[in-house]
């Protein structure tokens, strides 16, 4: 098992200001970090990749799709823009030496049609992500599709559907992830959900029900860790937590009040919790 920390607790940027934070995370005992991929400046990712290597930290990455770069849009031009965005993000990930590009890369975050997904959207999403996965394969990156709860997207909301989506594409560089926050809202049975996606699951987000310190909230952690043990999961466990440090991100993730004493408290207590519970 590898234990990581998503940098979005502190920053949405990857630049010179990131270096001291990486040193802290290494000092706390983490194996790696998850890099935000929003401002796609290649030199910044090359620089952070060099620093990660010096520190001996591994890395994954996370991004989103926008309404004007949406893989499931009925507009072919917008779908093409979605593919171009994913390819550019993959280039950033490769420059940083990261291995996975995770997130809701299937559709625009927070974009709703007022109804459920259509067969056409399913087909469009698979076509775009298959092409993106070809680019990922050429760059030694794995694309990792994340399903979200019903309040953040309508396209993929549960583990079973997400696994079927990637399974049907059948590309070695397109897999999926499991997130305890979204599962807590959407899944009727945690064990059954993890089992349903085990053959496609290559990444896990450890996230409390209030997005704060893992182990200090209401997630059914007994069921969550047991399910992961049952399917012999042995990859990244990456804490994804959000606070008030980034106003735009706080608004997007609906964080309206402080839910933890400090970022250091969350990171250090969260790491100890993961290590204790995943043994």
C-alpha positions in Angstrom: 0.0 0.0 0.0 1.1 3.6 -0.7 -0.2 6.6 1.2 -0.6 10.0 -0.4 -2.0 13.4 0.2 -4.0 15.5 -2.3 -2.4 19.0 -2.5 -5.9 20.6 -3.0 -6.1 21.0 0.8 -3.6 23.8 0.4 -3.3 24.9 -3.3 -4.7 24.4 -6.8 -1.4 25.5 -8.3 1.9 23.7 -9.1 4.7 26.2 -9.0 7.7 27.3 -7.0 5.5 27.8 -3.9 4.8 24.1 -3.8 8.3 23.0 -2.8 8.1 23.8 0.9 4.8 21.9 1.1 6.2 18.9 -0.6 9.0 18.8 2.0 6.5 19.0 4.8 4.5 16.1 3.4 7.6 14.0 3.0 8.5 14.8 6.6 5.1 13.7 7.8 5.8 10.2 6.3 3.8 10.2 3.1 4.8 8.1 0.1 3.5 10.6 -2.4 1.1 13.4 -3.4 -1.7 14.1 -5.8 -1.0 17.1 -8.0 -3.8 19.4 -9.2 -3.8 19.9 -13.0 -5.6 23.1 -13.7 -3.0 25.7 -14.8 -1.3 23.8 -17.5 2.2 25.3 -17.6 4.6 22.6 -18.7 7.7 24.1 -17.0 6.0 24.1 -13.6 5.2 20.4 -13.9 8.8 19.6 -15.0 10.1 21.6 -12.0 7.8 19.9 -9.5 8.7 16.5 -11.0 12.4 17.2 -10.4 11.7 18.1 -6.8 9.5 15.1 -6.2 12.3 12.9 -7.5 14.8 14.6 -5.2 12.5 14.0 -2.2 11.7 10.4 -3.1 7.9 11.1 -3.4 5.7 9.4 -5.8 2.8 11.2 -7.5 -0.6 11.0 -9.1 -2.6 13.9 -10.4 -6.2 15.1 -10.6 -8.2 17.3 -13.0 -11.7 18.0 -14.1 -13.6 18.8 -17.3 -15.3 22.1 -18.0 -18.6 23.0 -19.7 -16.6 24.2 -22.8 -14.4 21.1 -22.7 -16.9 18.4 -22.1 -16.4 14.8 -23.4 -20.2 14.1 -23.5 -21.4 17.3 -25.0 -23.8 17.0 -28.0 -21.6 19.5 -29.7 -18.7 17.8 -31.5 -16.5 20.8 -31.1 -16.9 20.8 -27.4 -16.2 17.1 -27.3 -13.0 17.7 -29.3 -12.0 20.5 -26.9 -12.6 18.0 -24.0 -10.2 15.6 -25.7 -7.6 18.3 -26.3 -7.8 19.3 -22.6 -7.3 15.7 -21.4 -4.3 15.3 -23.8 -2.8 18.5 -22.4 -3.4 17.4 -18.8 -1.7 14.1 -19.6 1.3 16.0 -20.9 1.5 17.8 -17.6 1.3 14.5 -15.6 4.0 12.9 -17.7 6.2 16.0 -17.2 5.9 15.7 -13.5 6.6 11.9 -13.5 3.2 11.1 -12.1 1.6 7.8 -12.9 -2.2 8.4 -12.8 -4.5 11.2 -13.9 -7.7 10.9 -11.8 -10.9 12.7 -11.5 -14.3 13.2 -13.1 -12.7 13.2 -16.6 -15.9 11.8 -18.1 -18.0 14.9 -18.1 -18.2 18.6 -17.0 -18.2 19.0 -13.2 -21.4 20.5 -11.9 -23.1 20.6 -15.3 -26.6 19.2 -15.4 -29.2 18.6 -18.1 -32.2 18.0 -15.8 -32.3 14.3 -16.6 -30.2 11.2 -16.5 -27.5 10.3 -19.0 -28.4 9.2 -22.5 -27.1 6.4 -24.7 -25.5 9.0 -26.9 -23.6 10.5 -24.0 -22.4 7.1 -22.9 -21.1 6.5 -26.4 -19.5 9.9 -26.8 -17.8 9.7 -23.4 -16.3 6.3 -24.3 -15.1 7.5 -27.7 -13.3 10.5 -26.2 -11.8 8.7 -23.3 -10.6 5.8 -25.5 -8.7 8.4 -27.6 -7.4 10.1 -24.5 -6.2 6.7 -23.2 -4.2 6.2 -26.4 -2.4 9.4 -25.6 -2.0 8.4 -22.0 -0.5 5.0 -23.0 2.1 6.8 -25.2 3.1 8.8 -22.1 3.1 6.0 -19.5 0.1 7.5 -17.7 -3.1 5.7 -16.6 -6.4 7.6 -16.8 -8.6 7.0 -13.8 -12.3 7.7 -14.0 -14.0 8.9 -10.8 -17.7 8.6 -10.3 -19.3 11.4 -8.3 -22.4 11.7 -6.2 -25.7 12.9 -7.7 -25.2 16.5 -6.5 -21.9 17.0 -8.5 -22.7 15.1 -11.8 -25.3 13.0 -13.4 -23.2 10.8 -15.8 -21.5 8.3 -13.4 -22.8 8.1 -9.8 -21.9 4.6 -8.6 -19.1 2.0 -8.7 -21.0 -0.5 -10.8 -21.7 1.9 -13.6 -18.2 3.4 -13.5 -16.7 -0.1 -13.8 -19.0 -1.0 -16.7 -18.0 2.2 -18.5 -14.3 1.5 -18.3 -14.7 -2.3 -18.8 -16.6 -1.7 -22.1 -13.9 0.7 -23.4 -11.4 -2.1 -22.6 -8.3 0.0 -22.7 -5.2 -0.9 -20.5 -4.7 2.8 -19.7 -8.3 3.6 -18.8 -9.4 2.4 -15.3 -11.5 3.8 -12.4 -11.2 4.8 -8.8 -13.2 4.5 -5.6 -13.9 7.4 -3.4 -15.2 6.9 0.1 -17.0 10.3 0.1 -19.1 9.7 -3.0 -19.7 6.0 -2.0 -21.0 7.1 1.3 -23.8 9.0 -0.5 -24.5 6.7 -3.4 -23.8 3.1 -2.5 -26.3 0.9 -0.7 -23.7 -1.6 0.3 -20.0 -0.7 0.5 -18.7 -4.3 0.2 -20.8 -5.0 -2.8 -19.8 -1.7 -4.5 -16.1 -2.4 -4.1 -16.5 -6.0 -5.3 -18.4 -4.7 -8.4 -15.5 -2.5 -9.5 -12.5 -4.5 -8.2 -11.3 -5.6 -11.6 -11.2 -1.9 -12.8 -10.2 -0.1 -9.5 -6.6 1.2 -9.5 -6.8 4.1 -7.1 -8.6 5.1 -3.9 -9.5 8.4 -2.4 -9.8 8.3 1.4 -12.3 11.1 2.2 -14.4 11.8 5.3 -18.2 12.5 5.0 -17.6 16.2 5.8 -14.3 16.3 3.7 -12.2 16.8 6.9 -9.9 14.5 8.8 -10.4 10.8 7.9 -11.5 8.9 11.0 -13.1 11.9 12.7 -16.4 11.8 10.9 -19.3 9.5 9.9 -17.9 7.2 7.1 -18.4 3.5 7.8 -14.6 2.9 7.9 -15.0 -0.7 9.2 -16.9 -1.6 6.0 -14.7 0.5 3.8 -11.3 -1.0 4.8 -12.7 -4.5 5.0 -14.1 -4.3 1.5 -10.7 -3.1 0.2 -9.0 -5.9 2.1 -11.5 -8.5 0.7 -10.5 -7.6 -2.9 -6.8 -7.4 -2.0 -6.5 -3.8 -3.1 -2.8 -2.7 -2.9 -2.4 0.6 -4.6 -2.6 4.3 -3.6 -4.7 5.4 -0.7 -4.9 9.2 -1.3 -6.5 11.5 1.2 -8.7 14.0 -0.5 -9.9 16.7 1.8 -11.0 20.3 1.3 -10.9 23.4 3.6 -11.2 27.2 3.3 -7.7 27.9 2.0 -8.8 28.3 -1.6 -12.1 30.4 -1.9 -12.9 29.2 -5.4 -12.4 25.6 -4.6 -14.2 25.9 -1.3 -17.2 27.3 -3.2 -17.0 24.5 -5.8 -16.8 21.8 -3.1 -19.5 23.5 -0.9 -17.2 24.0 2.1 -18.8 26.8 4.1 -17.2 26.3 7.6 -13.9 25.1 9.0 -14.1 21.4 9.8 -10.6 20.6 11.3 -8.1 22.3 13.6 -5.4 22.7 11.0 -4.1 21.3 7.8 -1.2 19.6 9.6 -3.7 18.0 12.0 -5.7 16.6 9.1 -2.6 15.4 7.2 -0.8 13.8 10.1 -3.9 12.3 11.8 -5.2 11.1 8.5 -2.0 9.3 7.6 -1.8 7.6 11.0 -5.5 6.5 10.5 -4.9 5.0 7.1 -1.9 3.1 8.2 -3.6 1.7 11.3 -6.8 0.7 9.5 -5.3 -0.8 6.3 -2.9 -3.2 8.0 
